[in-house]
Amino acid sequence: MENKNTAFWPIFLLGLVLLITGFVIGKRSQKISTEAISWAEQLIDLEFLPSERDSMVSLIQEQVQDFQNIRKTDLDNSIAPSIIFNPLPHGFYPNQEQYEFNWGINNAELPDMDKDIAFMTVADLSTLIRNKKITSERLTKIYLERLKTHSDTLECLISLLEEEALTKARLMDEEIKLGKYRGPLHGIPYGIKDLFAVRGTKTTWGAMPYKDQEIDETATVVEKLNEVGAVLVAKFTLGALAMGDVWYGGITRNPWNLEQGSSGSSAGSASAVSAGLVPFALGTETYGSIVSPSTRNGVTGLRPTYGRVSRHGAMALSWSMDKIGPISRSSLDNGIVLSVLNGGDTKDKSTIPAAFNYDVENDIKNLKVAYFKDLFDTEKARDMAVLDLMREKGIHLIPLELKTDIPVSSMIIMLMSEGAAAFDKMTRSGKDDLLVSQNKNAWPNLFRASRFIPAVEYIQASRLRALLTEEIHALFKDYDVIISPSFAGNQLLITNLSGHPALCLPNGFNEAGSPSSITFLANLFDEEKLIMLGRMYQEATEWDEKRPPLFDR
């Protein structure tokens, strides 16, 4: 006879499984409820009527399905949105008539010691190579040796490209012997922030989830530098995914104070230039990532106009704010590098063709120079000394105020939204847990929180940005250069949102003995005026010639 208890349990367990399955399915299908909408309203600071919430349920369920459908397509970081930020105000078009460059570079003498060669400017090194006083191979070996000696101390190096660099340097020397000279960067070694793709190398973005990543292409800026004979020797650290100076291997150090980080996110580029490991390097800026490490490390950084330099082959953080620029020992060096990076690129739809015309014969006294009076603290002697020097040089300074009724600080949601989209896959996969920094203000948490920024609010911020662009252009258009403390007020965020260029120069040392800086600003695509005033300032001062004592050997 059949045991009734034995027969009961399989039927009971089957029924329980069906009940639980039905409950789970029901819960999944009912996860969008009027109650859930009520809670979500608090995230967007709105309140709807009960009847309105009831009407939204099915539409929001459809939207969630749309999200799921979109996520089925794997979007690589290199794919930019179809909406492109255009910094050009109404009726403004950059000049496209390009002239020959007149850099006004004087011949330099070859120092006896390698360390003194290492701290020379690009301009001076270029004359040594052109006049055959030094070979590119010897110069490259000097920097390679310094990189091997000091990069571990500074924690600034990801990839040393020794074999490739020496091969290129020898080729450049052969061309010199044959009478072929490609220009001021012929045979000059340099490094790049490791968010630029170079075929055959790792491109780690400074982040653990990507530390073994290889991208099978080369960034446009690297290709352009290769064409004019520059010698790529190294790929440098960056704060993970372009924030700060903490990367998967450590904290990049400031050569002036090894207890202090290099600041970021172009941490390795600025640190290496400061320590004389390369004469120039490429960095990027979204919101201070050239200005901040240039300040901390006592070097000169140029953030070009948004759209002047192609970003093809560079990691995207914010498609509407990312910019690429050089970090070097002088304003003139940055101008020389920018002359190569400049230009439209069919691979980057955000690029805007524009001339960059620098001529040393242009009279500095013809520049109309202003300063943001409201941002200067009269107790900061270093900043006030910059204004005093300008007056001593016969430049009439016009006081201005940088004020706007637009809630600029709130517009940071644009950067956060775009960053969350750029690294959506990493967030959804859980690989954000691999990033070293995990505090409240680090990328993992910021990316998660940014998913709750409504598309409507992002677009509203973009509309405010259009107003800001017009407003800042109206302020800048009557002046050639505007001088500002680098971090005072909202200047840094305002000009990054509006796309205006900035030149960050060392102007002394603070009370703790760390370098400080001043920033020169110009209207869109007027970088040559920044180089003019920056060169005058640096020829009249000595701050750009200072060397970190620990690395002056």
C-alpha positions as a printed NumPy array, in Angstrom:
array([[  0.   ,   0.   ,   0.   ],
       [  1.207,   3.546,  -0.843],
       [  2.554,   5.67 ,   2.052],
       [  0.407,   8.832,   2.104],
       [  3.077,  10.884,   3.887],
       [  5.661,   9.964,   1.239],
       [  3.343,  11.046,  -1.575],
       [  2.449,  14.302,   0.148],
       [  5.92 ,  15.881,   0.303],
       [  6.784,  16.008,  -3.429],
       [  3.395,  17.559,  -4.163],
       [  3.833,  20.04 ,  -1.315],
       [  7.353,  21.031,  -2.416],
       [  6.241,  21.431,  -6.048],
       [  3.394,  23.647,  -4.954],
       [  5.71 ,  25.693,  -2.761],
       [  8.137,  26.217,  -5.632],
       [  5.287,  27.32 ,  -7.917],
       [  3.974,  29.653,  -5.251],
       [  7.384,  31.261,  -4.656],
       [  8.037,  31.526,  -8.41 ],
       [  4.689,  33.171,  -8.961],
       [  5.334,  35.558,  -6.094],
       [  8.758,  36.526,  -7.469],
       [  7.41 ,  36.97 , -10.992],
       [  4.55 ,  38.992,  -9.614],
       [  6.931,  41.151,  -7.613],
       [  9.122,  41.744, -10.65 ],
       [  6.173,  42.7  , -12.826],
       [  4.831,  44.976, -10.089],
       [  8.14 ,  46.613,  -9.062],
       [  6.941,  49.941, -10.48 ],
       [  4.127,  50.992,  -8.18 ],
       [  2.488,  54.219,  -7.16 ],
       [  4.321,  53.886,  -3.851],
       [  7.674,  53.527,  -5.629],
       [  6.901,  56.625,  -7.697],
       [  6.024,  58.497,  -4.518],
       [  9.418,  57.649,  -3.038],
       [ 11.207,  58.545,  -6.295],
       [  9.6  ,  61.99 ,  -6.299],
       [ 11.844,  62.882,  -3.372],
       [ 14.897,  62.302,  -5.578],
       [ 13.749,  64.896,  -8.107],
       [ 12.12 ,  67.358,  -5.684],
       [  8.626,  67.08 ,  -7.202],
       [  5.261,  65.904,  -5.907],
       [  2.496,  64.373,  -8.042],
       [ -1.15 ,  63.645,  -7.26 ],
       [ -2.198,  60.032,  -6.549],
       [ -4.13 ,  59.951,  -9.831],
       [ -1.061,  61.191, -11.695],
       [  1.111,  58.481, -10.164],
       [ -1.425,  55.846, -11.132],
       [ -1.339,  57.037, -14.74 ],
       [  2.461,  56.864, -14.846],
       [  2.902,  53.251, -13.733],
       [  2.57 ,  51.563, -17.119],
       [  4.594,  54.25 , -18.907],
       [  7.468,  53.944, -16.441],
       [  7.381,  50.155, -16.782],
       [  7.785,  50.646, -20.539],
       [ 10.677,  53.045, -19.926],
       [ 12.412,  50.465, -17.732],
       [ 12.052,  47.978, -20.566],
       [ 13.608,  50.57 , -22.882],
       [ 16.553,  50.884, -20.475],
       [ 16.997,  47.118, -20.549],
       [ 16.864,  47.037, -24.347],
       [ 19.47 ,  49.815, -24.617],
       [ 21.805,  47.959, -22.257],
       [ 21.824,  44.946, -24.572],
       [ 24.102,  46.911, -26.912],
       [ 27.687,  47.06 , -25.673],
       [ 28.724,  50.735, -25.903],
       [ 32.498,  51.205, -25.906],
       [ 33.935,  54.233, -24.096],
       [ 35.079,  55.572, -27.474],
       [ 31.536,  56.012, -28.795],
       [ 30.504,  59.634, -28.309],
       [ 26.877,  60.752, -28.05 ],
       [ 25.233,  62.242, -31.129],
       [ 24.672,  65.483, -29.202],
       [ 27.921,  67.49 , -29.481],
       [ 28.727,  70.51 , -27.316],
       [ 29.525,  73.609, -29.385],
       [ 31.253,  76.412, -27.434],
       [ 30.857,  78.995, -30.214],
       [ 28.556,  81.869, -29.217],
       [ 26.073,  83.235, -31.747],
       [ 27.85 ,  85.036, -34.576],
       [ 31.349,  83.974, -33.5  ],
       [ 33.61 ,  82.023, -35.849],
       [ 37.319,  81.359, -35.272],
       [ 39.865,  82.64 , -37.748],
       [ 41.036,  79.882, -40.082],
       [ 43.787,  81.736, -41.94 ],
       [ 46.981,  80.061, -40.791],
       [ 50.329,  81.852, -41.139],
       [ 53.907,  80.662, -40.768],
       [ 55.087,  80.449, -37.182],
       [ 57.748,  82.834, -35.938],
       [ 58.815,  81.423, -32.576],
       [ 61.812,  83.681, -32.033],
       [ 63.951,  80.865, -30.646],
       [ 67.558,  81.798, -29.895],
       [ 70.388,  79.295, -30.221],
       [ 71.255,  77.545, -26.966],
       [ 74.561,  76.204, -25.713],
       [ 74.966,  72.584, -24.685],
       [ 75.484,  72.239, -20.908],
       [ 78.261,  69.998, -19.594],
       [ 76.057,  67.982, -17.262],
       [ 73.206,  65.683, -18.255],
       [ 70.995,  66.975, -15.446],
       [ 71.218,  70.504, -16.85 ],
       [ 70.286,  69.215, -20.288],
       [ 67.299,  67.41 , -18.792],
       [ 65.85 ,  70.622, -17.355],
       [ 66.165,  72.613, -20.597],
       [ 63.074,  73.86 , -22.413],
       [ 61.762,  72.318, -25.597],
       [ 62.687,  75.517, -27.442],
       [ 66.335,  75.319, -26.337],
       [ 66.587,  71.588, -26.944],
       [ 65.237,  72.068, -30.441],
       [ 68.145,  74.347, -31.355],
       [ 70.66 ,  71.86 , -29.972],
       [ 69.243,  69.12 , -32.194],
       [ 68.858,  71.354, -35.239],
       [ 72.454,  72.598, -34.891],
       [ 73.73 ,  69.045, -34.292],
       [ 75.083,  69.895, -30.844],
       [ 73.281,  66.871, -29.445],
       [ 71.677,  63.847, -31.048],
       [ 68.135,  62.773, -30.407],
       [ 69.514,  59.394, -29.356],
       [ 71.698,  60.897, -26.632],
       [ 68.893,  63.168, -25.461],
       [ 66.455,  60.256, -25.375],
       [ 68.911,  58.15 , -23.361],
       [ 69.275,  60.979, -20.824],
       [ 65.542,  61.013, -20.219],
       [ 65.218,  57.228, -20.265],
       [ 67.919,  56.981, -17.601],
       [ 66.2  ,  59.61 , -15.462],
       [ 62.907,  57.779, -15.836],
       [ 64.517,  54.54 , -14.674],
       [ 66.167,  56.313, -11.741],
       [ 63.315,  58.461, -10.438],
       [ 59.966,  57.134, -11.641],
       [ 59.605,  54.614,  -8.805],
       [ 60.15 ,  57.351,  -6.235],
       [ 57.505,  59.519,  -7.878],
       [ 55.185,  56.609,  -8.728],
       [ 54.545,  58.396, -12.031],
       [ 55.276,  55.754, -14.69 ],
       [ 53.062,  53.071, -16.183],
       [ 54.923,  52.111, -19.378],
       [ 58.513,  52.821, -20.397],
       [ 58.796,  52.638, -24.198],
       [ 62.567,  52.341, -24.352],
       [ 63.07 ,  50.229, -27.467],
       [ 60.502,  52.118, -29.539],
       [ 61.887,  55.481, -28.387],
       [ 65.495,  54.681, -29.273],
       [ 64.471,  53.386, -32.689],
       [ 62.589,  56.608, -33.4  ],
       [ 65.421,  58.783, -32.042],
       [ 67.978,  57.099, -34.322],
       [ 65.691,  57.624, -37.292],
       [ 65.398,  61.315, -36.43 ],
       [ 69.186,  61.579, -36.247],
       [ 69.52 ,  59.996, -39.693],
       [ 67.081,  62.54 , -41.092],
       [ 69.097,  65.412, -39.594],
       [ 72.214,  64.045, -41.271],
       [ 70.339,  63.994, -44.571],
       [ 69.237,  67.589, -44.128],
       [ 65.622,  66.803, -43.284],
       [ 64.297,  68.782, -40.343],
       [ 60.657,  68.388, -39.328],
       [ 60.449,  71.39 , -36.996],
       [ 60.986,  72.312, -33.336],
       [ 59.812,  68.936, -31.997],
       [ 62.143,  66.93 , -34.259],
       [ 63.855,  64.376, -32.018],
       [ 62.383,  65.761, -28.779],
       [ 61.368,  63.089, -26.216],
       [ 58.001,  63.381, -24.476],
       [ 55.436,  61.43 , -22.481],
       [ 51.668,  61.079, -22.372],
       [ 49.002,  60.547, -19.766],
       [ 47.983,  56.893, -19.91 ],
       [ 44.484,  57.521, -21.145],
       [ 45.776,  57.938, -24.709],
       [ 45.699,  54.805, -26.813],
       [ 48.93 ,  53.755, -28.488],
       [ 48.81 ,  50.604, -30.57 ],
       [ 50.935,  47.852, -29.046],
       [ 50.925,  49.296, -25.52 ],
       [ 48.726,  49.013, -22.474],
       [ 46.265,  51.871, -21.952],
       [ 45.249,  51.481, -18.329],
       [ 43.31 ,  54.701, -17.591],
       [ 45.018,  54.428, -14.181],
       [ 42.283,  52.07 , -12.977],
       [ 42.447,  48.469, -11.801],
       [ 39.569,  47.204, -14.017],
       [ 41.559,  48.338, -17.096],
       [ 45.168,  47.776, -16.004],
       [ 45.769,  45.18 , -18.748],
       [ 43.691,  46.879, -21.434],
       [ 45.127,  47.217, -24.934],
       [ 43.405,  49.377, -27.547],
       [ 44.22 ,  48.614, -31.17 ],
       [ 44.622,  52.185, -32.37 ],
       [ 46.724,  55.275, -31.715],
       [ 45.327,  58.588, -30.521],
       [ 45.289,  61.395, -33.087],
       [ 47.461,  63.65 , -30.904],
       [ 50.15 ,  60.963, -30.677],
       [ 50.045,  60.441, -34.434],
       [ 50.467,  64.188, -34.977],
       [ 53.457,  64.34 , -32.659],
       [ 54.951,  61.303, -34.353],
       [ 54.641,  63.025, -37.741],
       [ 56.699,  66.038, -36.61 ],
       [ 59.45 ,  63.816, -35.199],
       [ 58.72 ,  63.824, -31.471],
       [ 59.909,  60.734, -29.578],
       [ 57.428,  59.044, -27.25 ],
       [ 59.333,  57.632, -24.268],
       [ 56.704,  56.946, -21.618],
       [ 53.07 ,  56.649, -20.607],
       [ 52.42 ,  58.29 , -17.263],
       [ 50.058,  57.708, -14.382],
       [ 46.746,  59.444, -13.901],
       [ 44.283,  59.381, -11.074],
       [ 41.962,  56.463, -11.805],
       [ 39.528,  57.365, -14.597],
       [ 40.823,  60.95 , -14.569],
       [ 40.318,  61.967, -10.947],
       [ 43.003,  62.865,  -8.425],
       [ 46.45 ,  61.279,  -8.136],
       [ 45.507,  57.836,  -6.753],
       [ 45.919,  55.104,  -9.351],
       [ 45.899,  51.317,  -9.141],
       [ 49.611,  51.206,  -8.265],
       [ 49.854,  53.954,  -5.672],
       [ 49.812,  57.74 ,  -5.306],
       [ 51.796,  59.854,  -7.765],
       [ 54.168,  62.119,  -5.845],
       [ 54.955,  65.811,  -5.999],
       [ 58.728,  66.202,  -6.649],
       [ 58.795,  69.256,  -4.355],
       [ 57.356,  67.299,  -1.435],
       [ 57.317,  63.526,  -1.599],
       [ 54.881,  63.377,   1.302],
       [ 52.344,  65.086,  -0.928],
       [ 50.457,  63.757,  -3.938],
       [ 50.982,  65.26 ,  -7.376],
       [ 47.322,  66.318,  -7.639],
       [ 45.373,  65.249, -10.652],
       [ 44.338,  63.936, -12.8  ],
       [ 47.31 ,  64.575, -15.124],
       [ 49.418,  63.619, -12.131],
       [ 52.195,  61.641, -13.797],
       [ 52.625,  64.061, -16.694],
       [ 53.088,  67.078, -14.409],
       [ 55.273,  65.221, -11.912],
       [ 57.582,  63.908, -14.642],
       [ 58.014,  67.315, -16.291],
       [ 58.698,  68.937, -12.918],
       [ 61.398,  66.379, -12.068],
       [ 63.095,  66.686, -15.461],
       [ 62.117,  63.196, -16.638],
       [ 60.743,  64.599, -19.924],
       [ 60.704,  68.123, -21.375],
       [ 56.958,  67.995, -22.045],
       [ 53.987,  65.7  , -21.664],
       [ 50.348,  65.607, -22.67 ],
       [ 47.58 ,  65.932, -20.13 ],
       [ 43.824,  66.326, -20.231],
       [ 41.409,  68.572, -18.38 ],
       [ 37.729,  68.229, -17.684],
       [ 37.587,  70.321, -14.527],
       [ 41.092,  71.263, -13.382],
       [ 43.122,  68.213, -14.411],
       [ 45.822,  70.288, -16.133],
       [ 45.628,  73.402, -13.958],
       [ 45.728,  71.574, -10.62 ],
       [ 48.765,  69.283, -11.166],
       [ 50.607,  72.067, -13.006],
       [ 50.141,  74.217,  -9.902],
       [ 51.145,  71.491,  -7.441],
       [ 54.275,  70.546,  -9.411],
       [ 55.396,  74.042, -10.398],
       [ 55.165,  73.589, -14.163],
       [ 53.34 ,  75.361, -16.988],
       [ 50.1  ,  73.879, -18.291],
       [ 47.97 ,  74.93 , -21.245],
       [ 44.286,  74.019, -21.442],
       [ 43.257,  74.787, -25.033],
       [ 39.855,  75.932, -26.225],
       [ 37.285,  73.129, -26.237],
       [ 37.242,  71.685, -29.752],
       [ 40.703,  72.859, -30.823],
       [ 42.425,  69.507, -30.247],
       [ 41.135,  66.103, -31.34 ],
       [ 40.282,  63.667, -28.551],
       [ 40.145,  60.607, -30.802],
       [ 41.879,  57.737, -29.026],
       [ 41.599,  59.343, -25.59 ],
       [ 39.488,  57.966, -22.749],
       [ 36.202,  59.838, -22.46 ],
       [ 35.016,  61.091, -19.093],
       [ 32.809,  63.981, -20.194],
       [ 32.304,  64.34 , -23.935],
       [ 31.193,  67.947, -23.571],
       [ 34.044,  69.041, -21.268],
       [ 37.187,  66.938, -21.949],
       [ 40.157,  68.865, -23.403],
       [ 43.738,  67.859, -24.275],
       [ 46.749,  70.097, -23.704],
       [ 50.507,  70.187, -23.089],
       [ 52.383,  70.466, -19.8  ],
       [ 55.946,  71.747, -20.055],
       [ 58.546,  74.057, -18.56 ],
       [ 57.43 ,  77.224, -20.373],
       [ 54.627,  79.058, -22.128],
       [ 56.569,  79.043, -25.379],
       [ 57.038,  75.268, -25.2  ],
       [ 53.289,  74.83 , -24.793],
       [ 52.699,  77.022, -27.824],
       [ 55.076,  74.932, -29.905],
       [ 53.293,  71.725, -28.893],
       [ 49.834,  73.235, -29.441],
       [ 50.8  ,  74.244, -32.985],
       [ 51.129,  70.507, -33.725],
       [ 48.066,  69.284, -31.82 ],
       [ 45.798,  71.948, -33.308],
       [ 43.331,  71.159, -36.078],
       [ 40.099,  69.49 , -37.063],
       [ 39.807,  65.725, -37.142],
       [ 37.188,  63.712, -39.026],
       [ 37.444,  61.095, -36.267],
       [ 36.285,  63.594, -33.634],
       [ 33.097,  65.432, -34.546],
       [ 33.596,  67.94 , -31.746],
       [ 36.74 ,  69.454, -33.293],
       [ 36.52 ,  72.973, -34.7  ],
       [ 39.061,  74.066, -37.35 ],
       [ 40.831,  77.241, -36.249],
       [ 44.131,  78.99 , -36.912],
       [ 46.8  ,  79.293, -34.244],
       [ 49.055,  82.165, -35.211],
       [ 51.981,  82.965, -32.96 ],
       [ 54.531,  85.572, -34.015],
       [ 57.247,  86.794, -31.665],
       [ 57.22 ,  90.133, -33.506],
       [ 53.735,  90.972, -32.212],
       [ 54.   ,  93.791, -29.677],
       [ 53.012,  92.706, -26.189],
       [ 51.936,  96.265, -25.376],
       [ 49.149,  96.003, -27.925],
       [ 47.417,  93.406, -25.784],
       [ 44.361,  94.574, -23.89 ],
       [ 44.739,  92.93 , -20.495],
       [ 42.198,  92.766, -17.666],
       [ 42.057,  91.032, -14.289],
       [ 39.258,  89.72 , -12.099],
       [ 39.571,  92.213,  -9.274],
       [ 36.932,  90.48 ,  -7.157],
       [ 38.949,  87.228,  -7.155],
       [ 42.267,  88.678,  -6.013],
       [ 43.066,  88.485,  -2.317],
       [ 45.305,  91.451,  -1.552],
       [ 46.969,  89.437,   1.201],
       [ 48.323,  86.948,  -1.317],
       [ 51.52 ,  88.709,  -2.302],
       [ 52.378,  86.174,  -5.015],
       [ 49.228,  86.952,  -6.996],
       [ 49.447,  90.696,  -6.479],
       [ 53.079,  90.613,  -7.627],
       [ 51.925,  89.334, -11.015],
       [ 49.757,  92.429, -11.464],
       [ 52.591,  94.683, -10.284],
       [ 54.94 ,  93.149, -12.861],
       [ 52.433,  93.736, -15.646],
       [ 52.204,  97.415, -14.715],
       [ 56.001,  97.671, -14.578],
       [ 56.113,  96.339, -18.134],
       [ 53.817,  99.118, -19.277],
       [ 50.63 ,  97.083, -19.504],
       [ 47.482,  98.916, -18.456],
       [ 45.328,  96.548, -16.416],
       [ 41.55 ,  96.837, -16.531],
       [ 39.623,  95.628, -13.449],
       [ 36.681,  93.29 , -14.073],
       [ 34.314,  91.218, -11.99 ],
       [ 33.456,  87.59 , -12.697],
       [ 29.849,  87.41 , -11.598],
       [ 26.861,  85.548, -12.952],
       [ 23.337,  84.794, -11.76 ],
       [ 23.549,  81.369, -13.389],
       [ 23.905,  78.563, -10.782],
       [ 27.259,  77.414, -12.126],
       [ 28.088,  75.011,  -9.298],
       [ 24.847,  73.116,  -9.908],
       [ 25.81 ,  72.51 , -13.531],
       [ 28.375,  69.958, -12.379],
       [ 25.582,  67.43 , -12.904],
       [ 26.51 ,  67.503, -16.606],
       [ 29.978,  66.156, -15.884],
       [ 28.602,  63.597, -13.441],
       [ 25.904,  62.363, -15.842],
       [ 28.33 ,  61.993, -18.723],
       [ 30.9  ,  60.263, -16.519],
       [ 28.266,  57.818, -15.269],
       [ 27.284,  57.095, -18.884],
       [ 30.927,  56.698, -19.99 ],
       [ 31.442,  54.057, -17.28 ],
       [ 27.93 ,  52.618, -17.168],
       [ 29.161,  49.13 , -17.997],
       [ 31.715,  49.196, -15.179],
       [ 29.073,  50.268, -12.659],
       [ 26.524,  47.645, -13.719],
       [ 29.128,  44.883, -13.743],
       [ 30.266,  45.659, -10.199],
       [ 33.859,  46.169, -11.348],
       [ 33.758,  49.633,  -9.805],
       [ 34.579,  47.793,  -6.564],
       [ 38.081,  47.239,  -7.983],
       [ 38.934,  50.949,  -7.956],
       [ 41.333,  51.876,  -5.159],
       [ 39.43 ,  54.964,  -4.011],
       [ 36.078,  54.021,  -2.517],
       [ 35.147,  57.046,  -0.385],
       [ 31.938,  59.037,  -0.689],
       [ 33.403,  61.465,  -3.234],
       [ 35.216,  58.853,  -5.349],
       [ 34.022,  57.76 ,  -8.79 ],
       [ 32.235,  54.542,  -7.768],
       [ 29.819,  56.373,  -5.5  ],
       [ 29.539,  59.42 ,  -7.763],
       [ 28.697,  57.256, -10.778],
       [ 26.024,  55.392,  -8.828],
       [ 24.455,  58.569,  -7.476],
       [ 24.56 ,  60.189, -10.926],
       [ 22.226,  57.537, -12.314],
       [ 19.464,  59.326, -10.415],
       [ 19.999,  62.63 , -12.271],
       [ 16.943,  62.983, -14.551],
       [ 17.535,  63.509, -18.27 ],
       [ 15.292,  66.557, -18.074],
       [ 17.577,  68.196, -15.502],
       [ 20.684,  67.372, -17.559],
       [ 19.123,  69.105, -20.56 ],
       [ 18.088,  72.07 , -18.418],
       [ 21.686,  72.378, -17.235],
       [ 22.805,  72.256, -20.864],
       [ 20.437,  75.111, -21.676],
       [ 21.852,  77.131, -18.79 ],
       [ 25.294,  76.357, -20.184],
       [ 24.266,  77.947, -23.473],
       [ 23.392,  81.122, -21.561],
       [ 26.671,  80.955, -19.654],
       [ 28.661,  80.601, -22.875],
       [ 27.08 ,  83.752, -24.3  ],
       [ 27.591,  85.624, -21.037],
       [ 31.261,  84.718, -20.666],
       [ 31.929,  85.479, -24.321],
       [ 30.399,  88.929, -23.859],
       [ 32.751,  89.483, -20.91 ],
       [ 35.866,  88.187, -22.699],
       [ 35.376,  89.544, -26.216],
       [ 36.792,  93.021, -25.54 ],
       [ 40.001,  91.735, -23.924],
       [ 42.971,  89.738, -25.141],
       [ 43.942,  88.229, -21.786],
       [ 42.278,  88.162, -18.374],
       [ 44.385,  87.352, -15.307],
       [ 42.897,  85.333, -12.466],
       [ 44.004,  83.45 ,  -9.367],
       [ 43.911,  79.816, -10.457],
       [ 41.367,  78.531,  -7.942],
       [ 39.474,  81.598,  -6.745],
       [ 35.696,  81.705,  -6.947],
       [ 34.064,  79.644,  -9.678],
       [ 36.525,  80.672, -12.387],
       [ 37.837,  77.167, -13.003],
       [ 34.406,  75.592, -13.414],
       [ 32.991,  78.513, -15.399],
       [ 35.764,  78.507, -17.991],
       [ 35.753,  74.719, -18.282],
       [ 32.01 ,  74.814, -18.957],
       [ 32.314,  77.676, -21.446],
       [ 35.3  ,  76.07 , -23.181],
       [ 37.701,  79.016, -22.819],
       [ 41.472,  78.421, -22.891],
       [ 43.723,  78.846, -19.856],
       [ 47.468,  79.063, -19.282],
       [ 48.589,  78.086, -15.777],
       [ 52.029,  79.392, -14.773],
       [ 54.106,  79.044, -11.588],
       [ 54.296,  82.32 ,  -9.647],
       [ 56.152,  81.389,  -6.468],
       [ 55.803,  79.157,  -3.431],
       [ 53.24 ,  79.081,  -0.661],
       [ 53.899,  79.132,   3.088],
       [ 54.454,  75.359,   3.101],
       [ 57.088,  75.605,   0.371],
       [ 54.915,  74.143,  -2.368],
       [ 54.618,  75.828,  -5.786],
       [ 51.711,  78.161,  -6.491],
       [ 50.307,  79.446,  -9.774],
       [ 48.51 ,  82.208, -11.613],
       [ 46.154,  81.673, -14.558],
       [ 45.869,  83.663, -17.776],
       [ 42.578,  83.338, -19.661],
       [ 41.667,  84.336, -23.207],
       [ 38.716,  84.33 , -25.552],
       [ 37.935,  81.221, -27.56 ],
       [ 40.781,  80.223, -29.92 ],
       [ 43.046,  83.096, -28.777],
       [ 45.784,  80.914, -27.279],
       [ 48.555,  82.792, -29.074],
       [ 47.803,  85.799, -26.836],
       [ 48.192,  83.618, -23.772],
       [ 51.577,  82.469, -25.066],
       [ 52.643,  86.063, -25.738],
       [ 51.845,  87.304, -22.23 ],
       [ 53.019,  84.095, -20.584],
       [ 56.367,  84.265, -22.352],
       [ 56.869,  87.876, -21.274],
       [ 56.014,  87.002, -17.67 ],
       [ 58.361,  84.021, -17.585],
       [ 61.24 ,  85.893, -19.19 ],
       [ 60.856,  88.53 , -16.467],
       [ 60.645,  86.04 , -13.579],
       [ 62.484,  82.923, -12.482],
       [ 59.696,  80.67 , -11.188],
       [ 59.597,  78.505, -14.322],
       [ 63.341,  77.821, -13.966],
       [ 63.155,  76.397, -10.447],
       [ 64.046,  72.728,  -9.99 ],
       [ 62.917,  70.354,  -7.245],
       [ 66.128,  69.921,  -5.186],
       [ 65.739,  66.148,  -4.751],
       [ 65.77 ,  65.664,  -8.533],
       [ 68.359,  68.274,  -9.501],
       [ 71.008,  65.601,  -9.866]])
